[in-house]
Amino acid sequence: MPPAKRPLLAPAPPRALIAQAAHASFAAHIAKYQSELETRRKGFQEANAAGRSAENHAALALHRRHNGDPDGASAALAAAAQSLSVAQKWVAEQTSDAAGQEQDGGFFSGASQNIVSAQAFESFLATGALGPRPAPTACTDEEWLGGLISASHEIGRYASNAATAGDTASVRASAAVVAALHEEMEAFDFRNGGLRRSFDSLKYVVRRLEDTLYELSLFPPADAASDAGAVPADAAPADAAQLLDVEALEAARQAYAALDAAREALIKRCREPQKLSKQAIFALQRGDGKGARKQLGAAATLCRAVLDEDIAAAPSLRSQGCVHSMLEEYAEAALFAAWLGEATEGAAGGGGAAGGAAPAAARVLLLRGDDALLGGALTPSEYLGGVCDLVGEMGRFAVRRATERDASAVREALASAVAVQAALLALGDALPRAAGKKLDALRTSVRKLEQLLYELSLVQRSGRTRAAPEPVPEPGGGAADAAMADA
């Protein structure tokens, strides 16, 4: 007779290690603009689809034009322009607030460049010139320049087919306009990037057209009528102003140089507030609240100066990585200071603290739009990125308190970390992509805090506890502290 099976014992349900009521306002804040982020994401998806449609129609227009279908090419080009206007309208609507600056319109640059390329190629076939610059609302300077370079490749392809038919005149016209564009664009000082790589490819088109003309001169067409009415080979070359919009190119060159100089200056200006924010975090971890408040106040003033001066003068620089890094680092420092209950000096532009100095037990998670977070200047990605990084600082704080057997402080850190994790997971697909990349690190930090609390519970059961947690010593100004402050 087989032995009787022991009945399974159902485990107890998970116990809540912490209470979430303390961070209810933070959870409600995230939920409040979740619908805003979802609406913006839906709008982006629709605009992105319109951008892809514009890019496909522009490619179709070029294909049809190369294959002798001007009417079909014109219809495809009109459809491309219509689709792009839908995408560009959405981008323009997003620039009204900081949240909209998550998308800078760069997603549709390819479509815009393709349309410029098709339009310039059409102009070349009709007049022998690349035509005037489109309106600034239709494309940016970089998109226009990139489109002209792309059109040169199309002209090179056209010239190759013309050479096959023995049409030397068309090849000569192609070589003239591409060489003129290359010469004018050599005056630009392109920094490393996509436009620089595109420009570097232009010289190969010039060289190929020169080689084609040389080869045709060695083997002239059997039918001399193919060159009837052509400009003589020894005639003076056409002036660049006849082939290109030289004035617009010069204006674009000056604007590009000015923007590049502003970008370099911006990178330098962003370093100091970012460094001060890092130093404020180090000071807070050492217990130097006074020093941290001073550094954080100075960082806030410099951040506002960057936004009010550099970004106001050149709004396109708002999407630069140095600005995102500066504001995210400042957000992390301000959030950590508020969570520790430290008021900031001058964080609101010269005056108040962010809600005053909270008691140490009241662990506050600042909400986006708070004065201590520069009002509404932060994008959702910068704010949520700072919140994610805050959890890492909570973990370091908890480790220091755990050495003093302060289980209550560790539990508070875990409660805040879990509140952050819950809020970000609740956002789902609406979570900005940059913040979403930090979810794995956030999950690891929460798990480490849970493990830390478990280890403290073992210490308490062993009876090796202190009567009361020892206070964290104030910094003594030693070499280690000085080295950390200068980091």
Rosetta blueprint (number, residue, H / E / L):
1 M L
2 P L
3 P L
4 A L
5 K L
6 R L
7 P L
8 L L
9 L L
10 A L
11 P L
12 A L
13 P L
14 P L
15 R L
16 A L
17 L L
18 I L
19 A L
20 Q L
21 A H
22 A H
23 H H
24 A H
25 S H
26 F H
27 A H
28 A H
29 H H
30 I H
31 A H
32 K H
33 Y L
34 Q H
35 S H
36 E H
37 L H
38 E H
39 T H
40 R H
41 R H
42 K H
43 G H
44 F H
45 Q H
46 E H
47 A H
48 N H
49 A H
50 A H
51 G H
52 R H
53 S H
54 A H
55 E H
56 N H
57 H H
58 A H
59 A H
60 L H
61 A H
62 L H
63 H H
64 R H
65 R H
66 H H
67 N L
68 G L
69 D L
70 P H
71 D H
72 G H
73 A H
74 S H
75 A H
76 A H
77 L H
78 A H
79 A H
80 A H
81 A H
82 Q H
83 S H
84 L H
85 S H
86 V H
87 A H
88 Q H
89 K H
90 W H
91 V H
92 A H
93 E H
94 Q H
95 T L
96 S L
97 D L
98 A L
99 A H
100 G H
101 Q H
102 E H
103 Q L
104 D L
105 G L
106 G H
107 F H
108 F H
109 S H
110 G H
111 A H
112 S H
113 Q H
114 N H
115 I H
116 V H
117 S H
118 A H
119 Q H
120 A H
121 F H
122 E H
123 S H
124 F H
125 L H
126 A H
127 T H
128 G L
129 A L
130 L L
131 G L
132 P L
133 R L
134 P L
135 A L
136 P L
137 T L
138 A L
139 C L
140 T L
141 D H
142 E H
143 E H
144 W H
145 L H
146 G H
147 G H
148 L H
149 I H
150 S H
151 A H
152 S H
153 H H
154 E H
155 I H
156 G H
157 R H
158 Y H
159 A H
160 S H
161 N H
162 A H
163 A H
164 T H
165 A L
166 G L
167 D L
168 T H
169 A H
170 S H
171 V H
172 R H
173 A H
174 S H
175 A H
176 A H
177 V H
178 V H
179 A H
180 A H
181 L H
182 H H
183 E H
184 E H
185 M H
186 E L
187 A L
188 F L
189 D L
190 F L
191 R L
192 N L
193 G L
194 G H
195 L H
196 R H
197 R H
198 S H
199 F H
200 D H
201 S H
202 L H
203 K H
204 Y H
205 V H
206 V H
207 R H
208 R H
209 L H
210 E H
211 D H
212 T H
213 L H
214 Y H
215 E H
216 L H
217 S H
218 L H
219 F L
220 P L
221 P L
222 A L
223 D L
224 A H
225 A H
226 S H
227 D H
228 A L
229 G L
230 A L
231 V L
232 P L
233 A L
234 D L
235 A L
236 A L
237 P L
238 A L
239 D L
240 A H
241 A H
242 Q H
243 L H
244 L L
245 D L
246 V H
247 E H
248 A H
249 L H
250 E H
251 A H
252 A H
253 R H
254 Q H
255 A H
256 Y H
257 A H
258 A H
259 L H
260 D H
261 A H
262 A H
263 R H
264 E H
265 A H
266 L H
267 I H
268 K H
269 R H
270 C H
271 R H
272 E H
273 P H
274 Q H
275 K H
276 L H
277 S H
278 K H
279 Q H
280 A H
281 I H
282 F H
283 A H
284 L H
285 Q H
286 R H
287 G L
288 D L
289 G H
290 K H
291 G H
292 A H
293 R H
294 K H
295 Q H
296 L H
297 G H
298 A H
299 A H
300 A H
301 T H
302 L H
303 C H
304 R H
305 A H
306 V H
307 L H
308 D H
309 E H
310 D H
311 I H
312 A H
313 A H
314 A L
315 P H
316 S H
317 L H
318 R H
319 S H
320 Q L
321 G H
322 C H
323 V H
324 H H
325 S H
326 M H
327 L H
328 E H
329 E H
330 Y H
331 A H
332 E H
333 A H
334 A H
335 L H
336 F H
337 A H
338 A H
339 W H
340 L H
341 G L
342 E L
343 A L
344 T L
345 E L
346 G L
347 A L
348 A L
349 G L
350 G L
351 G L
352 G L
353 A L
354 A L
355 G L
356 G L
357 A L
358 A L
359 P L
360 A L
361 A L
362 A L
363 R L
364 V L
365 L L
366 L L
367 L L
368 R L
369 G L
370 D L
371 D H
372 A H
373 L H
374 L L
375 G L
376 G L
377 A L
378 L L
379 T L
380 P H
381 S H
382 E H
383 Y H
384 L H
385 G H
386 G H
387 V H
388 C H
389 D H
390 L H
391 V H
392 G H
393 E H
394 M H
395 G H
396 R H
397 F H
398 A H
399 V H
400 R H
401 R H
402 A H
403 T L
404 E L
405 R L
406 D L
407 A H
408 S H
409 A H
410 V H
411 R H
412 E H
413 A H
414 L H
415 A H
416 S H
417 A H
418 V H
419 A H
420 V H
421 Q H
422 A H
423 A H
424 L H
425 L H
426 A H
427 L H
428 G H
429 D H
430 A H
431 L L
432 P L
433 R H
434 A H
435 A H
436 G H
437 K L
438 K L
439 L H
440 D H
441 A H
442 L H
443 R H
444 T H
445 S H
446 V H
447 R H
448 K H
449 L H
450 E H
451 Q H
452 L H
453 L H
454 Y H
455 E H
456 L H
457 S H
458 L H
459 V H
460 Q H
461 R H
462 S H
463 G L
464 R L
465 T L
466 R L
467 A L
468 A L
469 P L
470 E L
471 P L
472 V L
473 P L
474 E L
475 P L
476 G L
477 G L
478 G L
479 A H
480 A H
481 D H
482 A H
483 A H
484 M H
485 A H
486 D L
487 A L
